[in-house]
Amino acid sequence: MLSYVQRALPHLTILHLACHAAQHKRNPIESGFYLPDETVHLAAAMLFTGFRSVVGTMWQMLDAHGPEESKQVYGPLFGIR
């Protein structure tokens, strides 16, 4: 049975996840986002489901850094200063 997120992914053009994730260095396939009652693998899963581009970190980042990183990515994309 597909989860809500898995069913919705093919219909989205932009997805912004502000959530926690785990990155497993020894077994990357075990990495994933923490969502209610489900796990979705990281950026590779987004590409696999059909997104043409994905922005993801290759390292852990603090929650406090998220808003600034989002401004750096989305500002130029949407002409926001």
mmJSON file of the N, C-alpha and C atoms, coordinates in Angstrom:
{"data_MODEL":{"atom_site":{
"group_PDB":["ATOM","ATOM","ATOM","ATOM","ATOM","ATOM","ATOM","ATOM","ATOM","ATOM","ATOM","ATOM","ATOM","ATOM","ATOM","ATOM","ATOM","ATOM","ATOM","ATOM","ATOM","ATOM","ATOM","ATOM","ATOM","ATOM","ATOM","ATOM","ATOM","ATOM","ATOM","ATOM","ATOM","ATOM","ATOM","ATOM","ATOM","ATOM","ATOM","ATOM","ATOM","ATOM","ATOM","ATOM","ATOM","ATOM","ATOM","ATOM","ATOM","ATOM","ATOM","ATOM","ATOM","ATOM","ATOM","ATOM","ATOM","ATOM","ATOM","ATOM","ATOM","ATOM","ATOM","ATOM","ATOM","ATOM","ATOM","ATOM","ATOM","ATOM","ATOM","ATOM","ATOM","ATOM","ATOM","ATOM","ATOM","ATOM","ATOM","ATOM","ATOM","ATOM","ATOM","ATOM","ATOM","ATOM","ATOM","ATOM","ATOM","ATOM","ATOM","ATOM","ATOM","ATOM","ATOM","ATOM","ATOM","ATOM","ATOM","ATOM","ATOM","ATOM","ATOM","ATOM","ATOM","ATOM","ATOM","ATOM","ATOM","ATOM","ATOM","ATOM","ATOM","ATOM","ATOM","ATOM","ATOM","ATOM","ATOM","ATOM","ATOM","ATOM","ATOM","ATOM","ATOM","ATOM","ATOM","ATOM","ATOM","ATOM","ATOM","ATOM","ATOM","ATOM","ATOM","ATOM","ATOM","ATOM","ATOM","ATOM","ATOM","ATOM","ATOM","ATOM","ATOM","ATOM","ATOM","ATOM","ATOM","ATOM","ATOM","ATOM","ATOM","ATOM","ATOM","ATOM","ATOM","ATOM","ATOM","ATOM","ATOM","ATOM","ATOM","ATOM","ATOM","ATOM","ATOM","ATOM","ATOM","ATOM","ATOM","ATOM","ATOM","ATOM","ATOM","ATOM","ATOM","ATOM","ATOM","ATOM","ATOM","ATOM","ATOM","ATOM","ATOM","ATOM","ATOM","ATOM","ATOM","ATOM","ATOM","ATOM","ATOM","ATOM","ATOM","ATOM","ATOM","ATOM","ATOM","ATOM","ATOM","ATOM","ATOM","ATOM","ATOM","ATOM","ATOM","ATOM","ATOM","ATOM","ATOM","ATOM","ATOM","ATOM","ATOM","ATOM","ATOM","ATOM","ATOM","ATOM","ATOM","ATOM","ATOM","ATOM","ATOM","ATOM","ATOM","ATOM","ATOM","ATOM","ATOM","ATOM","ATOM","ATOM","ATOM","ATOM","ATOM","ATOM","ATOM","ATOM","ATOM","ATOM","ATOM"],
"id":[1,2,3,4,5,6,7,8,9,10,11,12,13,14,15,16,17,18,19,20,21,22,23,24,25,26,27,28,29,30,31,32,33,34,35,36,37,38,39,40,41,42,43,44,45,46,47,48,49,50,51,52,53,54,55,56,57,58,59,60,61,62,63,64,65,66,67,68,69,70,71,72,73,74,75,76,77,78,79,80,81,82,83,84,85,86,87,88,89,90,91,92,93,94,95,96,97,98,99,100,101,102,103,104,105,106,107,108,109,110,111,112,113,114,115,116,117,118,119,120,121,122,123,124,125,126,127,128,129,130,131,132,133,134,135,136,137,138,139,140,141,142,143,144,145,146,147,148,149,150,151,152,153,154,155,156,157,158,159,160,161,162,163,164,165,166,167,168,169,170,171,172,173,174,175,176,177,178,179,180,181,182,183,184,185,186,187,188,189,190,191,192,193,194,195,196,197,198,199,200,201,202,203,204,205,206,207,208,209,210,211,212,213,214,215,216,217,218,219,220,221,222,223,224,225,226,227,228,229,230,231,232,233,234,235,236,237,238,239,240,241,242,243],
"type_symbol":["N","C","C","N","C","C","N","C","C","N","C","C","N","C","C","N","C","C","N","C","C","N","C","C","N","C","C","N","C","C","N","C","C","N","C","C","N","C","C","N","C","C","N","C","C","N","C","C","N","C","C","N","C","C","N","C","C","N","C","C","N","C","C","N","C","C","N","C","C","N","C","C","N","C","C","N","C","C","N","C","C","N","C","C","N","C","C","N","C","C","N","C","C","N","C","C","N","C","C","N","C","C","N","C","C","N","C","C","N","C","C","N","C","C","N","C","C","N","C","C","N","C","C","N","C","C","N","C","C","N","C","C","N","C","C","N","C","C","N","C","C","N","C","C","N","C","C","N","C","C","N","C","C","N","C","C","N","C","C","N","C","C","N","C","C","N","C","C","N","C","C","N","C","C","N","C","C","N","C","C","N","C","C","N","C","C","N","C","C","N","C","C","N","C","C","N","C","C","N","C","C","N","C","C","N","C","C","N","C","C","N","C","C","N","C","C","N","C","C","N","C","C","N","C","C","N","C","C","N","C","C","N","C","C","N","C","C","N","C","C","N","C","C"],
"label_atom_id":["N","CA","C","N","CA","C","N","CA","C","N","CA","C","N","CA","C","N","CA","C","N","CA","C","N","CA","C","N","CA","C","N","CA","C","N","CA","C","N","CA","C","N","CA","C","N","CA","C","N","CA","C","N","CA","C","N","CA","C","N","CA","C","N","CA","C","N","CA","C","N","CA","C","N","CA","C","N","CA","C","N","CA","C","N","CA","C","N","CA","C","N","CA","C","N","CA","C","N","CA","C","N","CA","C","N","CA","C","N","CA","C","N","CA","C","N","CA","C","N","CA","C","N","CA","C","N","CA","C","N","CA","C","N","CA","C","N","CA","C","N","CA","C","N","CA","C","N","CA","C","N","CA","C","N","CA","C","N","CA","C","N","CA","C","N","CA","C","N","CA","C","N","CA","C","N","CA","C","N","CA","C","N","CA","C","N","CA","C","N","CA","C","N","CA","C","N","CA","C","N","CA","C","N","CA","C","N","CA","C","N","CA","C","N","CA","C","N","CA","C","N","CA","C","N","CA","C","N","CA","C","N","CA","C","N","CA","C","N","CA","C","N","CA","C","N","CA","C","N","CA","C","N","CA","C","N","CA","C","N","CA","C","N","CA","C","N","CA","C","N","CA","C","N","CA","C","N","CA","C","N","CA","C"],
"label_alt_id":[null,null,null,null,null,null,null,null,null,null,null,null,null,null,null,null,null,null,null,null,null,null,null,null,null,null,null,null,null,null,null,null,null,null,null,null,null,null,null,null,null,null,null,null,null,null,null,null,null,null,null,null,null,null,null,null,null,null,null,null,null,null,null,null,null,null,null,null,null,null,null,null,null,null,null,null,null,null,null,null,null,null,null,null,null,null,null,null,null,null,null,null,null,null,null,null,null,null,null,null,null,null,null,null,null,null,null,null,null,null,null,null,null,null,null,null,null,null,null,null,null,null,null,null,null,null,null,null,null,null,null,null,null,null,null,null,null,null,null,null,null,null,null,null,null,null,null,null,null,null,null,null,null,null,null,null,null,null,null,null,null,null,null,null,null,null,null,null,null,null,null,null,null,null,null,null,null,null,null,null,null,null,null,null,null,null,null,null,null,null,null,null,null,null,null,null,null,null,null,null,null,null,null,null,null,null,null,null,null,null,null,null,null,null,null,null,null,null,null,null,null,null,null,null,null,null,null,null,null,null,null,null,null,null,null,null,null,null,null,null,null,null,null],
"label_comp_id":["MET","MET","MET","LEU","LEU","LEU","SER","SER","SER","TYR","TYR","TYR","VAL","VAL","VAL","GLN","GLN","GLN","ARG","ARG","ARG","ALA","ALA","ALA","LEU","LEU","LEU","PRO","PRO","PRO","HIS","HIS","HIS","LEU","LEU","LEU","THR","THR","THR","ILE","ILE","ILE","LEU","LEU","LEU","HIS","HIS","HIS","LEU","LEU","LEU","ALA","ALA","ALA","CYS","CYS","CYS","HIS","HIS","HIS","ALA","ALA","ALA","ALA","ALA","ALA","GLN","GLN","GLN","HIS","HIS","HIS","LYS","LYS","LYS","ARG","ARG","ARG","ASN","ASN","ASN","PRO","PRO","PRO","ILE","ILE","ILE","GLU","GLU","GLU","SER","SER","SER","GLY","GLY","GLY","PHE","PHE","PHE","TYR","TYR","TYR","LEU","LEU","LEU","PRO","PRO","PRO","ASP","ASP","ASP","GLU","GLU","GLU","THR","THR","THR","VAL","VAL","VAL","HIS","HIS","HIS","LEU","LEU","LEU","ALA","ALA","ALA","ALA","ALA","ALA","ALA","ALA","ALA","MET","MET","MET","LEU","LEU","LEU","PHE","PHE","PHE","THR","THR","THR","GLY","GLY","GLY","PHE","PHE","PHE","ARG","ARG","ARG","SER","SER","SER","VAL","VAL","VAL","VAL","VAL","VAL","GLY","GLY","GLY","THR","THR","THR","MET","MET","MET","TRP","TRP","TRP","GLN","GLN","GLN","MET","MET","MET","LEU","LEU","LEU","ASP","ASP","ASP","ALA","ALA","ALA","HIS","HIS","HIS","GLY","GLY","GLY","PRO","PRO","PRO","GLU","GLU","GLU","GLU","GLU","GLU","SER","SER","SER","LYS","LYS","LYS","GLN","GLN","GLN","VAL","VAL","VAL","TYR","TYR","TYR","GLY","GLY","GLY","PRO","PRO","PRO","LEU","LEU","LEU","PHE","PHE","PHE","GLY","GLY","GLY","ILE","ILE","ILE","ARG","ARG","ARG"],
"label_asym_id":["A","A","A","A","A","A","A","A","A","A","A","A","A","A","A","A","A","A","A","A","A","A","A","A","A","A","A","A","A","A","A","A","A","A","A","A","A","A","A","A","A","A","A","A","A","A","A","A","A","A","A","A","A","A","A","A","A","A","A","A","A","A","A","A","A","A","A","A","A","A","A","A","A","A","A","A","A","A","A","A","A","A","A","A","A","A","A","A","A","A","A","A","A","A","A","A","A","A","A","A","A","A","A","A","A","A","A","A","A","A","A","A","A","A","A","A","A","A","A","A","A","A","A","A","A","A","A","A","A","A","A","A","A","A","A","A","A","A","A","A","A","A","A","A","A","A","A","A","A","A","A","A","A","A","A","A","A","A","A","A","A","A","A","A","A","A","A","A","A","A","A","A","A","A","A","A","A","A","A","A","A","A","A","A","A","A","A","A","A","A","A","A","A","A","A","A","A","A","A","A","A","A","A","A","A","A","A","A","A","A","A","A","A","A","A","A","A","A","A","A","A","A","A","A","A","A","A","A","A","A","A","A","A","A","A","A","A","A","A","A","A","A","A"],
"label_entity_id":["1","1","1","1","1","1","1","1","1","1","1","1","1","1","1","1","1","1","1","1","1","1","1","1","1","1","1","1","1","1","1","1","1","1","1","1","1","1","1","1","1","1","1","1","1","1","1","1","1","1","1","1","1","1","1","1","1","1","1","1","1","1","1","1","1","1","1","1","1","1","1","1","1","1","1","1","1","1","1","1","1","1","1","1","1","1","1","1","1","1","1","1","1","1","1","1","1","1","1","1","1","1","1","1","1","1","1","1","1","1","1","1","1","1","1","1","1","1","1","1","1","1","1","1","1","1","1","1","1","1","1","1","1","1","1","1","1","1","1","1","1","1","1","1","1","1","1","1","1","1","1","1","1","1","1","1","1","1","1","1","1","1","1","1","1","1","1","1","1","1","1","1","1","1","1","1","1","1","1","1","1","1","1","1","1","1","1","1","1","1","1","1","1","1","1","1","1","1","1","1","1","1","1","1","1","1","1","1","1","1","1","1","1","1","1","1","1","1","1","1","1","1","1","1","1","1","1","1","1","1","1","1","1","1","1","1","1","1","1","1","1","1","1"],
"label_seq_id":[1,1,1,2,2,2,3,3,3,4,4,4,5,5,5,6,6,6,7,7,7,8,8,8,9,9,9,10,10,10,11,11,11,12,12,12,13,13,13,14,14,14,15,15,15,16,16,16,17,17,17,18,18,18,19,19,19,20,20,20,21,21,21,22,22,22,23,23,23,24,24,24,25,25,25,26,26,26,27,27,27,28,28,28,29,29,29,30,30,30,31,31,31,32,32,32,33,33,33,34,34,34,35,35,35,36,36,36,37,37,37,38,38,38,39,39,39,40,40,40,41,41,41,42,42,42,43,43,43,44,44,44,45,45,45,46,46,46,47,47,47,48,48,48,49,49,49,50,50,50,51,51,51,52,52,52,53,53,53,54,54,54,55,55,55,56,56,56,57,57,57,58,58,58,59,59,59,60,60,60,61,61,61,62,62,62,63,63,63,64,64,64,65,65,65,66,66,66,67,67,67,68,68,68,69,69,69,70,70,70,71,71,71,72,72,72,73,73,73,74,74,74,75,75,75,76,76,76,77,77,77,78,78,78,79,79,79,80,80,80,81,81,81],
"pdbx_PDB_ins_code":[null,null,null,null,null,null,null,null,null,null,null,null,null,null,null,null,null,null,null,null,null,null,null,null,null,null,null,null,null,null,null,null,null,null,null,null,null,null,null,null,null,null,null,null,null,null,null,null,null,null,null,null,null,null,null,null,null,null,null,null,null,null,null,null,null,null,null,null,null,null,null,null,null,null,null,null,null,null,null,null,null,null,null,null,null,null,null,null,null,null,null,null,null,null,null,null,null,null,null,null,null,null,null,null,null,null,null,null,null,null,null,null,null,null,null,null,null,null,null,null,null,null,null,null,null,null,null,null,null,null,null,null,null,null,null,null,null,null,null,null,null,null,null,null,null,null,null,null,null,null,null,null,null,null,null,null,null,null,null,null,null,null,null,null,null,null,null,null,null,null,null,null,null,null,null,null,null,null,null,null,null,null,null,null,null,null,null,null,null,null,null,null,null,null,null,null,null,null,null,null,null,null,null,null,null,null,null,null,null,null,null,null,null,null,null,null,null,null,null,null,null,null,null,null,null,null,null,null,null,null,null,null,null,null,null,null,null,null,null,null,null,null,null],
"Cartn_x":[0.844,0.0,0.891,0.696,1.484,1.031,1.986,1.669,1.161,0.647,0.167,1.282,2.463,3.584,3.969,4.052,4.416,3.399,2.128,1.094,1.143,1.497,1.49,2.709,3.842,5.091,5.002,4.421,4.398,3.613,2.775,1.919,2.467,3.608,4.174,5.199,5.288,6.349,7.423,7.047,8.003,7.659,8.672,8.49,9.547,9.122,10.054,9.768,10.724,10.57,11.391,10.735,11.424,11.187,12.066,11.881,13.245,13.229,14.464,14.754,16.009,16.413,17.572,17.83,18.981,19.823,21.118,22.043,22.957,22.851,23.647,24.848,26.023,27.24,27.606,27.412,27.802,26.82,25.544,24.515,23.574,23.964,23.182,21.721,21.412,20.029,19.124,19.716,18.951,18.698,19.25,19.012,17.566,17.032,15.658,15.178,14.022,13.355,12.477,12.351,11.426,10.092,9.12,7.761,6.833,5.627,4.702,4.433,4.82,4.5,5.053,6.107,6.651,8.087,8.816,10.175,10.323,10.915,11.204,12.7,13.368,14.806,15.145,16.369,16.781,16.736,17.568,17.486,17.383,18.024,17.945,16.505,15.727,14.326,13.546,13.905,13.208,13.493,14.74,15.085,14.413,14.38,13.78,12.29,11.612,10.174,9.857,10.903,10.652,10.964,11.399,11.789,13.01,13.023,14.14,15.341,15.129,16.25,15.912,16.946,16.801,17.938,17.64,18.669,18.702,19.856,20.012,21.416,21.59,22.925,23.591,24.885,25.658,26.195,25.725,26.156,24.983,25.1,24.057,24.119,22.966,22.937,22.003,22.265,21.434,20.12,19.062,17.755,17.842,18.661,18.779,19.312,20.038,20.606,19.616,18.557,17.593,17.005,16.509,15.928,16.931,18.151,19.143,19.496,19.639,19.934,18.79,17.563,16.402,16.415,16.769,16.86,17.918,19.032,20.112,19.684,18.873,18.43,17.24,16.185,14.939,14.947,15.748,15.825,16.126,17.261,17.569,16.565,16.029,15.075,13.794,13.345,12.065,12.202,13.418,13.626,13.334,13.567,13.315,14.648,14.63,15.863,15.815],
"Cartn_y":[-1.177,0.0,1.242,2.131,3.35,4.362,5.072,6.108,7.35,8.287,9.548,10.247,10.332,11.014,10.294,8.983,8.227,8.428,8.509,8.728,10.141,11.118,12.518,12.895,12.272,12.674,12.807,11.871,11.998,13.207,13.802,14.908,16.285,16.339,17.601,18.145,19.459,20.076,20.669,21.057,21.533,20.871,20.389,19.785,20.358,20.96,21.467,20.709,19.915,19.183,19.881,20.329,20.88,19.884,18.929,17.86,17.338,16.369,15.743,14.549,14.183,13.038,12.344,11.132,10.381,9.995,10.183,9.811,8.717,7.527,6.391,6.261,6.461,6.448,5.05,4.041,2.68,2.039,2.395,1.818,2.942,3.707,4.875,4.581,3.372,3.042,3.099,3.07,3.181,4.636,5.582,6.993,7.333,8.336,8.691,9.917,10.424,11.53,10.979,11.713,11.337,12.021,11.285,11.769,10.943,11.412,10.623,9.238,8.214,6.817,6.319,6.942,6.464,6.951,6.285,6.685,6.794,7.874,8.073,8.295,7.571,7.738,9.125,9.544,10.924,11.321,12.249,12.888,11.896,10.759,9.772,9.332,9.217,8.825,9.891,11.145,12.225,12.166,11.93,11.789,10.56,9.474,8.222,8.395,9.248,9.428,10.393,11.002,11.813,13.289,13.763,15.165,15.391,16.487,16.749,17.337,17.949,18.468,18.373,18.175,18.004,18.753,19.447,20.086,19.354,18.86,18.163,18.372,18.197,18.329,16.958,16.975,15.736,15.592,16.437,16.425,16.852,16.63,17.057,18.563,19.169,20.598,20.846,21.907,22.265,22.874,22.665,23.245,24.76,25.387,26.847,27.347,26.517,26.932,26.784,26.052,25.789,27.014,27.992,29.177,29.929,30.075,30.791,30.009,28.695,27.87,27.952,27.956,28.067,29.388,30.47,31.768,31.735,31.079,31.007,30.232,29.204,28.373,29.004,29.329,29.775,31.236,32.057,33.48,33.7,33.188,33.362,32.671,31.542,30.825,31.603,32.292,32.985,34.497,35.001,36.444,37.13,36.438,36.975,37.448,38.62,39.142,38.993],
"Cartn_z":[0.0,0.0,0.0,-0.937,-1.023,0.023,0.581,1.554,0.831,1.581,1.018,0.252,0.846,0.198,-1.089,-1.061,-2.261,-3.376,-3.045,-4.062,-4.613,-3.78,-4.199,-5.028,-4.817,-5.469,-6.986,-7.716,-9.176,-9.686,-8.858,-9.288,-8.912,-8.26,-7.794,-8.776,-8.865,-9.662,-8.76,-7.548,-6.557,-5.229,-4.556,-3.23,-2.317,-1.233,-0.231,1.048,1.486,2.734,3.805,4.831,5.993,7.117,7.196,8.168,8.582,9.434,9.858,8.963,8.914,8.103,8.79,8.381,8.866,7.676,7.809,6.744,7.278,6.7,7.124,6.205,6.776,5.971,5.492,6.301,5.916,4.953,5.067,4.202,3.761,2.717,2.311,1.98,1.547,1.205,2.44,3.622,4.865,5.26,4.51,4.786,4.468,5.112,4.806,5.537,5.102,5.752,6.861,7.948,9.008,8.751,8.295,8.061,8.939,9.217,10.049,9.456,10.173,9.851,8.516,7.993,6.741,6.58,5.736,5.438,3.935,3.474,2.065,1.967,1.087,0.949,0.432,0.629,0.372,-1.097,-1.51,-2.827,-3.988,-3.89,-4.974,-5.221,-4.169,-4.328,-5.079,-4.833,-5.517,-7.021,-7.374,-8.791,-9.392,-8.646,-9.104,-9.403,-8.626,-8.832,-9.957,-10.557,-11.736,-11.629,-10.461,-10.38,-11.247,-12.016,-12.922,-12.214,-11.084,-10.307,-8.823,-8.043,-6.599,-5.927,-4.868,-4.057,-2.727,-2.364,-1.096,-0.566,0.717,1.289,1.328,1.301,1.422,2.843,3.733,5.116,5.979,7.259,8.17,8.329,8.568,8.854,10.02,10.736,11.879,11.411,12.174,11.84,11.694,12.518,12.485,11.145,10.402,9.121,7.964,8.156,7.09,6.43,7.2,6.56,5.685,6.13,5.325,4.066,4.187,3.011,2.007,2.502,1.608,0.852,1.543,0.871,-0.222,0.043,-0.937,-2.184,-2.005,-3.135,-3.851,-3.092,-3.711,-4.109,-3.456,-3.806,-5.276,-5.78,-7.194,-8.136,-7.718,-8.575,-8.799,-7.75,-7.832,-7.778,-7.914,-7.938,-6.623,-5.512,-4.181,-3.599,-3.022,-2.393,-0.905],
"occupancy":[1.0,1.0,1.0,1.0,1.0,1.0,1.0,1.0,1.0,1.0,1.0,1.0,1.0,1.0,1.0,1.0,1.0,1.0,1.0,1.0,1.0,1.0,1.0,1.0,1.0,1.0,1.0,1.0,1.0,1.0,1.0,1.0,1.0,1.0,1.0,1.0,1.0,1.0,1.0,1.0,1.0,1.0,1.0,1.0,1.0,1.0,1.0,1.0,1.0,1.0,1.0,1.0,1.0,1.0,1.0,1.0,1.0,1.0,1.0,1.0,1.0,1.0,1.0,1.0,1.0,1.0,1.0,1.0,1.0,1.0,1.0,1.0,1.0,1.0,1.0,1.0,1.0,1.0,1.0,1.0,1.0,1.0,1.0,1.0,1.0,1.0,1.0,1.0,1.0,1.0,1.0,1.0,1.0,1.0,1.0,1.0,1.0,1.0,1.0,1.0,1.0,1.0,1.0,1.0,1.0,1.0,1.0,1.0,1.0,1.0,1.0,1.0,1.0,1.0,1.0,1.0,1.0,1.0,1.0,1.0,1.0,1.0,1.0,1.0,1.0,1.0,1.0,1.0,1.0,1.0,1.0,1.0,1.0,1.0,1.0,1.0,1.0,1.0,1.0,1.0,1.0,1.0,1.0,1.0,1.0,1.0,1.0,1.0,1.0,1.0,1.0,1.0,1.0,1.0,1.0,1.0,1.0,1.0,1.0,1.0,1.0,1.0,1.0,1.0,1.0,1.0,1.0,1.0,1.0,1.0,1.0,1.0,1.0,1.0,1.0,1.0,1.0,1.0,1.0,1.0,1.0,1.0,1.0,1.0,1.0,1.0,1.0,1.0,1.0,1.0,1.0,1.0,1.0,1.0,1.0,1.0,1.0,1.0,1.0,1.0,1.0,1.0,1.0,1.0,1.0,1.0,1.0,1.0,1.0,1.0,1.0,1.0,1.0,1.0,1.0,1.0,1.0,1.0,1.0,1.0,1.0,1.0,1.0,1.0,1.0,1.0,1.0,1.0,1.0,1.0,1.0,1.0,1.0,1.0,1.0,1.0,1.0,1.0,1.0,1.0,1.0,1.0,1.0],
"B_iso_or_equiv":[0.0,0.0,0.0,0.0,0.0,0.0,0.0,0.0,0.0,0.0,0.0,0.0,0.0,0.0,0.0,0.0,0.0,0.0,0.0,0.0,0.0,0.0,0.0,0.0,0.0,0.0,0.0,0.0,0.0,0.0,0.0,0.0,0.0,0.0,0.0,0.0,0.0,0.0,0.0,0.0,0.0,0.0,0.0,0.0,0.0,0.0,0.0,0.0,0.0,0.0,0.0,0.0,0.0,0.0,0.0,0.0,0.0,0.0,0.0,0.0,0.0,0.0,0.0,0.0,0.0,0.0,0.0,0.0,0.0,0.0,0.0,0.0,0.0,0.0,0.0,0.0,0.0,0.0,0.0,0.0,0.0,0.0,0.0,0.0,0.0,0.0,0.0,0.0,0.0,0.0,0.0,0.0,0.0,0.0,0.0,0.0,0.0,0.0,0.0,0.0,0.0,0.0,0.0,0.0,0.0,0.0,0.0,0.0,0.0,0.0,0.0,0.0,0.0,0.0,0.0,0.0,0.0,0.0,0.0,0.0,0.0,0.0,0.0,0.0,0.0,0.0,0.0,0.0,0.0,0.0,0.0,0.0,0.0,0.0,0.0,0.0,0.0,0.0,0.0,0.0,0.0,0.0,0.0,0.0,0.0,0.0,0.0,0.0,0.0,0.0,0.0,0.0,0.0,0.0,0.0,0.0,0.0,0.0,0.0,0.0,0.0,0.0,0.0,0.0,0.0,0.0,0.0,0.0,0.0,0.0,0.0,0.0,0.0,0.0,0.0,0.0,0.0,0.0,0.0,0.0,0.0,0.0,0.0,0.0,0.0,0.0,0.0,0.0,0.0,0.0,0.0,0.0,0.0,0.0,0.0,0.0,0.0,0.0,0.0,0.0,0.0,0.0,0.0,0.0,0.0,0.0,0.0,0.0,0.0,0.0,0.0,0.0,0.0,0.0,0.0,0.0,0.0,0.0,0.0,0.0,0.0,0.0,0.0,0.0,0.0,0.0,0.0,0.0,0.0,0.0,0.0,0.0,0.0,0.0,0.0,0.0,0.0,0.0,0.0,0.0,0.0,0.0,0.0],
"pdbx_formal_charge":[null,null,null,null,null,null,null,null,null,null,null,null,null,null,null,null,null,null,null,null,null,null,null,null,null,null,null,null,null,null,null,null,null,null,null,null,null,null,null,null,null,null,null,null,null,null,null,null,null,null,null,null,null,null,null,null,null,null,null,null,null,null,null,null,null,null,null,null,null,null,null,null,null,null,null,null,null,null,null,null,null,null,null,null,null,null,null,null,null,null,null,null,null,null,null,null,null,null,null,null,null,null,null,null,null,null,null,null,null,null,null,null,null,null,null,null,null,null,null,null,null,null,null,null,null,null,null,null,null,null,null,null,null,null,null,null,null,null,null,null,null,null,null,null,null,null,null,null,null,null,null,null,null,null,null,null,null,null,null,null,null,null,null,null,null,null,null,null,null,null,null,null,null,null,null,null,null,null,null,null,null,null,null,null,null,null,null,null,null,null,null,null,null,null,null,null,null,null,null,null,null,null,null,null,null,null,null,null,null,null,null,null,null,null,null,null,null,null,null,null,null,null,null,null,null,null,null,null,null,null,null,null,null,null,null,null,null,null,null,null,null,null,null],
"auth_seq_id":[1,1,1,2,2,2,3,3,3,4,4,4,5,5,5,6,6,6,7,7,7,8,8,8,9,9,9,10,10,10,11,11,11,12,12,12,13,13,13,14,14,14,15,15,15,16,16,16,17,17,17,18,18,18,19,19,19,20,20,20,21,21,21,22,22,22,23,23,23,24,24,24,25,25,25,26,26,26,27,27,27,28,28,28,29,29,29,30,30,30,31,31,31,32,32,32,33,33,33,34,34,34,35,35,35,36,36,36,37,37,37,38,38,38,39,39,39,40,40,40,41,41,41,42,42,42,43,43,43,44,44,44,45,45,45,46,46,46,47,47,47,48,48,48,49,49,49,50,50,50,51,51,51,52,52,52,53,53,53,54,54,54,55,55,55,56,56,56,57,57,57,58,58,58,59,59,59,60,60,60,61,61,61,62,62,62,63,63,63,64,64,64,65,65,65,66,66,66,67,67,67,68,68,68,69,69,69,70,70,70,71,71,71,72,72,72,73,73,73,74,74,74,75,75,75,76,76,76,77,77,77,78,78,78,79,79,79,80,80,80,81,81,81],
"auth_comp_id":["MET","MET","MET","LEU","LEU","LEU","SER","SER","SER","TYR","TYR","TYR","VAL","VAL","VAL","GLN","GLN","GLN","ARG","ARG","ARG","ALA","ALA","ALA","LEU","LEU","LEU","PRO","PRO","PRO","HIS","HIS","HIS","LEU","LEU","LEU","THR","THR","THR","ILE","ILE","ILE","LEU","LEU","LEU","HIS","HIS","HIS","LEU","LEU","LEU","ALA","ALA","ALA","CYS","CYS","CYS","HIS","HIS","HIS","ALA","ALA","ALA","ALA","ALA","ALA","GLN","GLN","GLN","HIS","HIS","HIS","LYS","LYS","LYS","ARG","ARG","ARG","ASN","ASN","ASN","PRO","PRO","PRO","ILE","ILE","ILE","GLU","GLU","GLU","SER","SER","SER","GLY","GLY","GLY","PHE","PHE","PHE","TYR","TYR","TYR","LEU","LEU","LEU","PRO","PRO","PRO","ASP","ASP","ASP","GLU","GLU","GLU","THR","THR","THR","VAL","VAL","VAL","HIS","HIS","HIS","LEU","LEU","LEU","ALA","ALA","ALA","ALA","ALA","ALA","ALA","ALA","ALA","MET","MET","MET","LEU","LEU","LEU","PHE","PHE","PHE","THR","THR","THR","GLY","GLY","GLY","PHE","PHE","PHE","ARG","ARG","ARG","SER","SER","SER","VAL","VAL","VAL","VAL","VAL","VAL","GLY","GLY","GLY","THR","THR","THR","MET","MET","MET","TRP","TRP","TRP","GLN","GLN","GLN","MET","MET","MET","LEU","LEU","LEU","ASP","ASP","ASP","ALA","ALA","ALA","HIS","HIS","HIS","GLY","GLY","GLY","PRO","PRO","PRO","GLU","GLU","GLU","GLU","GLU","GLU","SER","SER","SER","LYS","LYS","LYS","GLN","GLN","GLN","VAL","VAL","VAL","TYR","TYR","TYR","GLY","GLY","GLY","PRO","PRO","PRO","LEU","LEU","LEU","PHE","PHE","PHE","GLY","GLY","GLY","ILE","ILE","ILE","ARG","ARG","ARG"],
"auth_asym_id":["A","A","A","A","A","A","A","A","A","A","A","A","A","A","A","A","A","A","A","A","A","A","A","A","A","A","A","A","A","A","A","A","A","A","A","A","A","A","A","A","A","A","A","A","A","A","A","A","A","A","A","A","A","A","A","A","A","A","A","A","A","A","A","A","A","A","A","A","A","A","A","A","A","A","A","A","A","A","A","A","A","A","A","A","A","A","A","A","A","A","A","A","A","A","A","A","A","A","A","A","A","A","A","A","A","A","A","A","A","A","A","A","A","A","A","A","A","A","A","A","A","A","A","A","A","A","A","A","A","A","A","A","A","A","A","A","A","A","A","A","A","A","A","A","A","A","A","A","A","A","A","A","A","A","A","A","A","A","A","A","A","A","A","A","A","A","A","A","A","A","A","A","A","A","A","A","A","A","A","A","A","A","A","A","A","A","A","A","A","A","A","A","A","A","A","A","A","A","A","A","A","A","A","A","A","A","A","A","A","A","A","A","A","A","A","A","A","A","A","A","A","A","A","A","A","A","A","A","A","A","A","A","A","A","A","A","A","A","A","A","A","A","A"],
"auth_atom_id":["N","CA","C","N","CA","C","N","CA","C","N","CA","C","N","CA","C","N","CA","C","N","CA","C","N","CA","C","N","CA","C","N","CA","C","N","CA","C","N","CA","C","N","CA","C","N","CA","C","N","CA","C","N","CA","C","N","CA","C","N","CA","C","N","CA","C","N","CA","C","N","CA","C","N","CA","C","N","CA","C","N","CA","C","N","CA","C","N","CA","C","N","CA","C","N","CA","C","N","CA","C","N","CA","C","N","CA","C","N","CA","C","N","CA","C","N","CA","C","N","CA","C","N","CA","C","N","CA","C","N","CA","C","N","CA","C","N","CA","C","N","CA","C","N","CA","C","N","CA","C","N","CA","C","N","CA","C","N","CA","C","N","CA","C","N","CA","C","N","CA","C","N","CA","C","N","CA","C","N","CA","C","N","CA","C","N","CA","C","N","CA","C","N","CA","C","N","CA","C","N","CA","C","N","CA","C","N","CA","C","N","CA","C","N","CA","C","N","CA","C","N","CA","C","N","CA","C","N","CA","C","N","CA","C","N","CA","C","N","CA","C","N","CA","C","N","CA","C","N","CA","C","N","CA","C","N","CA","C","N","CA","C","N","CA","C","N","CA","C","N","CA","C","N","CA","C","N","CA","C","N","CA","C"],
"pdbx_PDB_model_num":[1,1,1,1,1,1,1,1,1,1,1,1,1,1,1,1,1,1,1,1,1,1,1,1,1,1,1,1,1,1,1,1,1,1,1,1,1,1,1,1,1,1,1,1,1,1,1,1,1,1,1,1,1,1,1,1,1,1,1,1,1,1,1,1,1,1,1,1,1,1,1,1,1,1,1,1,1,1,1,1,1,1,1,1,1,1,1,1,1,1,1,1,1,1,1,1,1,1,1,1,1,1,1,1,1,1,1,1,1,1,1,1,1,1,1,1,1,1,1,1,1,1,1,1,1,1,1,1,1,1,1,1,1,1,1,1,1,1,1,1,1,1,1,1,1,1,1,1,1,1,1,1,1,1,1,1,1,1,1,1,1,1,1,1,1,1,1,1,1,1,1,1,1,1,1,1,1,1,1,1,1,1,1,1,1,1,1,1,1,1,1,1,1,1,1,1,1,1,1,1,1,1,1,1,1,1,1,1,1,1,1,1,1,1,1,1,1,1,1,1,1,1,1,1,1,1,1,1,1,1,1,1,1,1,1,1,1,1,1,1,1,1,1]
}}}
